[in-house]
Every structure is written in C-alpha cells, then in structure tokens.
Amino acid sequence: MLDEECIQRGKVNLHILECFIYHIFVEFRCVVFQQTVGKRIGIYCDHSLADLFLHHYEADFLKNRISSGRKYVAKTFNFTYRYIDDVLSLNNHSFSDYVNLIYPGELEIKDTTDFICSASYLDLNLNFDTQERLQVKLYDKRDDFNFPIVNFPFLCSNIPASPAYGVFVSQLIRYGRACSSYDDFVHRSRLLTSKLLTQGYCKPRLIKTIKRFYGRHHSIVNKYGVSVSKLVLDISNTP
C-alpha cells in the first residue's frame, strides 16, 4: 500500500503536471494570451506526456477488443507503430475504420497515405514496388516549399571548416541508410552538393570527403554495388 508520503508526492507531481498543461501563456505586443489547445513547447517531458496520453487510448482499445472476444481485431495491429504522434500501420486495411474509435474526438487525424502501397512516415517515403518489395527513400516536407530553406553551415561564418565538411559526411550517411535506390541516394547527394557549393564549399575538398565517406562507411553504400570512382562522379556531377 502507498504511504502518506507517496500519496503527497503524487499530488505534488500532478500539481506540477497541471501547471505544465493548463498554465501556458504567450505575450505578443503587450497582450497576454492563454494557450488552451496543445502543450507547452520545449518542456523536457512533452514527448513522454504525448506517449502516455495516446498509449492510454490505444491500450484501452486493444483490451476492449480482446475482452469482448475480438482478438482477431487486435492482431491486425501487430505491425502498427507510433513515434510520438505519427502512426504507421502496415498490412492493416481496416485501420481507418478503427482510428476514430481509438483516439478521442478532439484529436485532428490527418491521413498521409499517398496510395494504397505508398505513404510518408517521419522523414521517409515508403513504397511497395510491383514485386511487393519495400522501397524506402527520404521524404522532406520542405521540398514542397516555394521558398529556399536556409540550413547547413556557411563557410563564410565563424564555424571551423572541418566540422562544416563533417556535416556533408553525416548527411551522406543519412542518405545511404534511408535510400534503397542508388538513384535516390545520388539525387539527394547532388542536391546537397550543389547547395554547399553555393555556400562557399570547395569542390575538390567535397570530392575528397566523398572518398573518405566511401572508405569509412563502405558497408552503407555496399548495397548499391558501385565503385568509389562512380560514386564520386555521380555525386559531384552537379548542374
């Protein structure tokens, strides 16, 4: 049984939680507004709160289906995953029929499925080809913006050159891990190379960095079956 100290500690924690949720104020042009929808941005526990909130409804839904003798419905969610508020459900054709029964009405549900065999999840685009093989490539919502995005270091800034070129390597690693197709990997790498060249990067050093990436992280690009010379030529051949 819980002693009085634990109960009081729990009450204090609930009080702090209520402050996080219900006492959110924003000042704009000397006017103070209270936020009534959503949670405070930037608090350390925001992800945990979202997980606990959504897990409560998900667990209740599955328990109710099992206890009512409809275990087969619960099994259809075997390949359903959620990262914070982004949900991915594979091979579950009835997911859309149950989604409004799982989550509360105040949640706005947005379906990002492109086609029956294609969908975007987090920063990935998932697609089943004609042979029912899963193909993955990067998805960046910023690609659809009608204005340029300012990101990645500029060499004219105070950032040292070595860490700046290290960003190029880290992105190549990310692209290689995310892209099933070599063409998709090269497409992303070319876009990045072009952008870095406009931000003061030296092309010979970028080429040297590509070679170093190939040597140190060959296991990532080994699936493409290309030589280092072809990799360098394809990535550095920017418009």
N, C-alpha and C positions, 0 to 999 in steps of 0.2 A: 504494500500500500504506500501511497505517496504521503510523506510527512508534510507538516505545515510549511516548512521552509521551501520544499519543492513546489508546493502549490503557489506560494507567494512569488517564487522566482518565475513560475509560468505566467502569473498575472502580469508581472513586470515586462516579460518578453512580449506578451500580447499587447500591452500598452504601447511598447516601442513600435511594434508592427502596425498598430492602428495609426500611430503618428506618421509612419512612412507612407501609408496608403491614403489617409484622409486629410492630412495637413500638408498639401502641396500648393505652394503659392509662387506666382511668377509676376514680376514687376515689369511693366512696359510703359514708358513715357509717363512715369509717376503714377500710373494706375496699377493697382494690385489685383490680380486675377487668381481665383482658386481653381486648380485642376480637379475635375470631377470624374474624368474618364482616363483609365490607364494608371500607370505607376510612375513614381519619380525616376527620372533618367539619371543614371550614373551611380546609383547606390550599389554597394557590393553584393547585396543579396537579391537583386532584381531577377536574375536568372533562376535562382532557387525558388523564389516566390511563384514565377511563371510555371516552373516544373510542378510544384506542389499543387497549384491551382488546377492545372489541366489534368494531372495524374489522378486527382480526386474523381473527376467526372469519368475518365477512361476506366479506372478500376471499378467504379460502380456499374458502369455499362457492362463490362465483361462478367462481373459477379452475378448480375441480374440475369444475364443470358444463360450462364451455367446453372444457376439455381433453379431456373424455370425449365430446365431440360432442353435448352437450345445450345448445347455445347458446340454444335457444328458451326454456329454463327461466330462464336469466339475464335474457333480455329481459323476462320478466314482472315483473321488479323495477325496471323503468325509472322507475316512479312510486312508489318506496319511499323514504321519508326517515326519518332518525333525528336527534333532538336529545338528546344525552347518552344516556339510557336509555329514551326514549319514541320508539316507532316508529309511523310512519303508512304504510300500504300501500294505494294506490288501484288499482282495476281489476286486482287480483291475487287471483283466487278460490282459488288454490292456496297462498296464503301460509301458512295454518295447517297445511298438510301438510308444509311445509319448516322451520317455525320451530324445531322441536326438533332438526333436523339442522344448523341454522346455529349456534345458541348452545349453550354447554356445559350439562350437566345440572344443575349447582349453581345456575344462574340460575333464579329463580322468574318464570315468564312469566304475565302477567295480561292477559287479553283484555278490553278496554274497549269493544268494539263493542256498540252498543245493538241495532241491527237491521242487516240487510244493506245498507241505504242510510243508516245513521246511526252516528256514532261521536264520541267525545270525544278531542281531542288537545291536550295542553298546556292552555291556558285557553280553548279554542274547542270549540264543538259543530258538527260538520259534518253536513249532511243534504242528500240529493238529493230534490228535490220530484218531483211526478208528471210534470213535463215534463223531468226529468233535468237540472235546473239546480241547481248547488251553492249552498246557502244556509248562511250562517255566522252564529252568534251566540255570545255569551260563555258560557263554562262555568266555574263556580266551585264546587269541591267543598265549600266552606264553606256553600253554600246548604242542604246536607243535614244540617248540624249541628243538634242540638236545643238549642243554647245561643247567645246573642248573641256576635258577634265584636267585640272592641274594636279598631277601626282608624280611620284618618283623624284629623286634629288636632281637639282640643277648643279652642274659643276662650277657655275659662277658664284655659288653660295659658299658659306663657310664650312660646309661638310667636307671632310677629307676625301680624297679621290678613291682610296682603297675600299672603304665601306660603301661608297656610291656604286662602284663596279660590282661589289658584293650583292647589291640589290638585283643586278642583272642575273647573277648566278641563281639567287634564291627564286626568281621568277621562272627561270628555265627549269628548275627542279619542280616547281609547282605545275608548270605546263606539262612536263613529261609524265608526272604522276596522274594528272587528270585526263589527258587526252589519249584515247585508244588509237586514233588515227594519226599517222605521221603528217598528213596534210593539215590537220587541225593544229598539231603542235607547231609546225612551221609557220602557219598563218598567224598564230598568236605571237610567236617569237619575232617574226618580221615586223609586226605592228609595234612591238616593244622596241626593237632595234631602231626603227625609224623615229620613234618618239625620243629615244635617248640621244640620237644624233642631233636632233633639233635643240637639245638641252645641253649641248656642249661636249658630249662624249666623243672620244677619239675612236674611229672605226678600227684601226689596227689593234688597239687595246681590247675592243669588244671582240674581235676575232680571236685574239689570244685568250680571252676569258671563255669563249665558247669551247676552245680546245681543252682548256683546263677543266671545264664542266664535263666534257666528254670523257676525259681521263679519270676523274674522281667519282663520277656518278654514272659510269657506263651501264650499270645494272638498270637504270631508269629508262635509258633510250635503247637498250639492247633489244627490246620488243619490236623496234622499228626495222632492225636489220640493215642499218646504213653505216657507212664508214664516216670517220671524222671529217674527211675532206668534203664529202657530200653534205654533211650537216652544216659545216661552215659556209659552203657555197649557197645552200638553200636559205639559211637564216640571214646571211649578210647581203644577199641579193635584193636590196630594198629599192623601192622606186626613187 
